[in-house]
Amino acid sequence: MIRIGTSGFSYKDWVGPVYPQELPQWQWLPYYAQSFDTVELNVTYYRLPTAKMVKGWIDRTPDNFLFAVKAHRSLTHERKDVDFQAYVSSIEPLLSAGKLACILVQFPYSFHRNLVNREYLRRIRDGLVDFPVVVEFRGKDWVKDETFEELKQLNLGFCCVDEPRLSGLMPPTALVTGPLAYVRFHGRNSQKWWKHDQAWERYDYTYSEDELKEWVPKIRDLDDQAPLTVVYANNHYKGQSVDTVRKLQHLLALE
C-alpha cells in the first residue's frame, strides 16, 4: 500500500496556490484531506501538541487518514535530559485512533556515525518502544551495510530521501529496514541548501517529471517489501509539494 502526501499542510503561502482565499485556517486540514490520505506533521518537532490539538487532527480527517509525526527536537537535536514519556503521551491518541503511520526521528547533519550515536539509536527504540519509528540521517557516513543491519535488529525504519547531490549528504538510497517504507522529497536546491536567510529557501524547488521518474521503480520495489509505504514531499514553499505529489500519483498510476 502506497500513501503519498506532503510534509505539513499549514502554510500561509499555500493560500492561493492550494487553499481558496476565503477558506478559514481551521478548515485547511479537512480541505487537504479531500485530496490526500496522509500528511507528515512538522509541528511536533517544535512543540508537544496539546490534547485538543491532537483531537482536532483526528476529528477533522477521515477514518483511514494517516499521520506521520516528527519526533520533538529534544529527542533528535538536543539529546539532553530527554523526556520520552512526555512526547509519547502527547501523540498516543493518534496511535489509539489508528491514525499514526509512524514517528519520524530526523537527526541533524552533525549526528555522525559513531559509537555514542549508534547507542543512542537503541535509546530511541527503548523510549518509543510501542511505536513504529523511522530514522532519517542527513549524513552520508551512515550509508553502510552495518547501519542497515543495526536498524533491522532494532526494528527501526530507514528514511529514504531525495535531496541535492552535494558532498556529504545522503544519496538516493532506497531500502526497507523496519515496519514500513518511508520516502521524503526535499527538493534539489543545491544553491540554497547550506546558504539561506530563511529556512523555506532550502525547500524552494519544483521537481520535473523526469526527476520524479527516477523514483517510480524504487517506490514500487519498496512497496513490494513493506506492508505500508509512505511518501512525503517537503518542497513546501508556495505549494510546490502539492505539485510534486500530484506528479508522483500520476507517474505511479501510469506505471
C-alpha positions in Angstrom: 0.0 0.0 0.0 1.4 3.4 -1.0 0.3 6.6 0.6 1.5 9.9 -0.8 1.2 13.3 0.9 3.1 16.5 1.8 5.3 17.5 4.7 3.0 19.8 6.6 -0.3 21.4 5.5 -0.5 24.6 7.5 1.4 27.2 5.4 0.2 30.8 4.8 1.9 30.8 1.4 -0.5 28.0 0.3 -3.4 30.4 0.3 -4.0 31.0 -3.3 -1.8 28.2 -4.8 -3.5 25.4 -2.7 -6.2 26.8 -0.5 -9.0 29.2 -1.6 -8.6 32.7 -0.3 -11.9 32.6 1.6 -11.2 29.2 3.4 -10.7 29.7 7.1 -7.5 28.2 8.6 -9.3 25.7 10.7 -10.6 24.1 7.5 -7.3 23.7 5.9 -6.8 20.2 7.1 -10.2 18.9 6.1 -9.7 20.6 2.7 -6.3 18.9 2.3 -7.8 15.5 3.4 -10.2 15.7 0.5 -7.3 15.1 -1.9 -4.7 13.2 0.1 -4.9 10.4 2.7 -1.7 11.1 4.7 0.4 14.0 5.9 3.7 14.4 7.7 3.4 16.8 10.7 6.3 19.1 11.4 4.7 20.9 14.3 5.6 18.1 16.7 9.3 18.9 16.2 8.8 22.4 17.6 6.4 21.7 20.5 4.4 19.0 22.1 0.9 19.1 20.8 -2.0 19.6 23.3 -4.7 17.0 23.7 -7.1 19.5 22.0 -4.8 19.9 19.0 -4.4 16.1 18.5 -8.2 15.6 18.9 -8.7 18.2 16.1 -6.4 16.3 13.8 -8.3 13.1 14.5 -11.8 14.6 14.2 -11.1 16.6 11.1 -9.8 13.8 9.0 -11.4 10.6 7.5 -11.1 7.3 9.4 -8.5 5.9 7.0 -6.3 9.1 7.2 -2.7 8.6 8.4 -0.3 11.0 10.2 3.5 10.7 10.3 4.8 12.9 13.2 8.3 14.2 13.7 10.0 13.5 16.9 10.4 16.5 19.2 13.8 18.3 18.8 14.7 17.4 22.4 14.9 13.8 21.2 16.8 14.4 18.0 18.8 17.7 18.1 19.3 18.5 21.8 19.5 14.9 23.2 19.9 16.1 26.8 17.5 15.4 29.6 15.4 13.5 27.1 11.8 13.0 28.3 10.4 10.3 26.1 7.2 9.9 28.2 6.0 13.5 27.6 6.4 13.1 23.9 4.8 9.7 23.9 1.8 10.8 25.9 1.2 13.8 23.6 0.8 11.6 20.4 -0.6 8.4 21.9 -4.2 9.4 20.9 -3.1 9.1 17.2 -2.0 5.6 17.8 -5.1 4.7 19.7 -7.3 6.1 16.9 -5.5 4.0 14.3 -4.2 7.2 12.5 -0.5 7.0 13.2 1.8 5.8 10.4 4.9 6.3 12.4 7.2 8.7 14.3 9.9 10.2 12.1 13.2 10.7 14.0 15.1 13.2 11.9 18.7 13.8 13.1 20.8 16.8 12.1 23.7 16.7 9.8 26.0 16.8 12.8 24.7 13.5 14.0 27.6 11.4 12.7 28.0 7.6 12.7 30.0 6.8 15.8 29.6 4.5 18.8 27.8 7.1 21.0 25.2 7.9 18.4 24.7 4.3 17.4 24.0 3.6 21.1 21.5 6.5 21.1 19.5 4.7 18.4 19.0 1.9 21.0 17.8 4.6 23.4 15.4 5.8 20.8 14.0 2.3 20.3 13.6 1.8 24.0 12.0 5.2 24.6 9.5 4.8 21.8 9.0 1.1 22.3 5.3 0.8 21.4 5.5 3.0 18.3 6.6 2.4 14.7 9.7 4.5 14.2 11.6 5.7 11.1 15.0 7.3 11.3 16.3 10.0 8.9 20.0 10.6 8.7 21.4 13.6 7.0 25.0 12.5 6.6 26.4 10.1 4.0 28.6 8.4 6.6 25.6 6.4 7.8 25.3 4.6 4.4 26.8 1.3 5.4 25.6 -2.2 5.4 26.3 -2.3 9.2 23.9 0.6 9.7 21.1 -1.0 7.8 21.6 -4.3 9.7 21.5 -2.4 13.1 18.3 -0.7 12.1 16.8 -4.0 11.2 17.8 -5.5 14.5 16.2 -2.6 16.3 13.1 -2.6 14.0 13.7 1.0 13.0 12.8 2.1 9.6 15.2 3.9 7.2 14.1 7.2 5.7 14.9 7.3 2.0 15.5 10.8 0.8 15.8 12.8 -2.4 17.8 15.9 -1.8 20.7 17.9 -3.5 23.5 15.8 -4.7 26.0 17.6 -2.5 29.2 16.1 -1.0 28.4 14.6 2.4 24.6 14.5 2.0 22.6 11.3 1.9 22.4 9.7 -1.6 19.1 8.5 -3.0 19.3 5.1 -1.2 16.0 3.1 -1.2 15.6 0.2 1.2 13.4 -1.1 3.9 14.7 -1.9 7.4 11.7 -1.6 9.7 7.9 -1.8 9.9 7.2 0.4 6.9 9.0 2.1 3.9 9.4 5.9 4.1 10.5 8.4 1.4 10.9 12.1 1.6 11.4 14.5 -1.3 13.3 17.6 0.0 13.9 19.2 -3.5 17.3 19.7 -5.2 18.0 23.3 -4.5 21.8 22.9 -4.0 22.4 26.7 -4.1 20.3 27.3 -1.0 20.8 24.1 0.9 23.6 25.5 3.1 23.4 29.2 2.4 19.9 30.7 3.0 18.4 33.5 5.1 15.0 31.8 5.6 14.5 28.0 6.3 12.0 27.7 3.5 14.5 28.7 0.9 16.2 25.3 1.2 12.9 23.7 0.0 12.1 26.1 -2.8 12.2 23.7 -5.7 9.9 22.3 -8.4 10.5 18.8 -9.5 10.3 17.8 -13.1 8.6 14.6 -14.1 11.9 13.2 -15.4 13.4 13.7 -11.9 10.5 12.0 -10.2 10.5 9.1 -12.7 13.8 8.1 -11.2 11.9 7.1 -8.0 9.0 5.2 -9.6 10.7 1.8 -9.7 12.3 2.4 -6.3 8.9 3.2 -4.7 7.4 0.2 -6.4 10.2 -2.0 -5.1 9.7 -0.6 -1.5 6.0 -1.3 -1.8 6.8 -4.9 -2.6 8.9 -5.3 0.5 6.8 -3.4 3.1 3.1 -3.6 4.2 3.0 0.2 4.0 4.9 2.8 2.1 4.5 6.5 2.8 5.9 9.2 0.6 6.1 12.8 1.5 7.1 15.9 -0.5 8.9 18.5 1.7 9.4 21.2 -1.0 6.5 23.0 0.5 7.2 26.7 -0.5 4.1 28.1 -2.2 2.6 24.6 -2.6 5.3 23.1 -4.7 5.0 19.9 -2.7 1.4 19.5 -3.8 2.6 19.7 -7.4 5.2 17.0 -6.6 2.6 14.7 -5.0 0.2 15.0 -8.0 3.0 14.3 -10.4 4.1 11.2 -8.4 0.5 10.0 -8.2 0.2 10.3 -12.0 3.5 8.6 -12.7 2.8 5.7 -10.3 -0.7 5.2 -11.8 0.9 5.1 -15.3 3.5 2.6 -14.1 
